[in-house]
Amino acid sequence: MRDKFKEFDELPAELKRETAEYLPNRDLVNFASISKHHWTLFKPRVDECKLIHQLLLHVVRGEHDKVHSMLKKDMSLIFKRGFVMDCSGREFENVSPEYALWGSG
């Protein structure tokens, strides 16, 4: 598997981060877990993915006070996208909290 990433590892850090922007959140977290180097490089993006996922969980659970609190801290989260599974087991890939809130209203 290491050979598959040989060319990727030779790219400058800026290009690696730019490339990672096109990975689905779950794939990014898995990819960042491959090595300490990748984890350090992608940690800010992974942290953002976790935050978005937490926000989406609050949305699908109807925890509107927690949603409000998170958005009060960082309103830009409303436009980010991520994966979430609702209480009935439906999976939503690349969904924004804005769209999920609209659907839960």
Secondary structure, 3 states (H helix, E strand, C coil): CHHHHHHHHCCCHHHHHHHHCCCCHHHHHHHHCCCHHHHHHHHHHHHHHHHHHHHHHHHHCCCHHHHHHHHHHCHHHHHCCEEEECCCCCEEEEECHHHHHHHHC
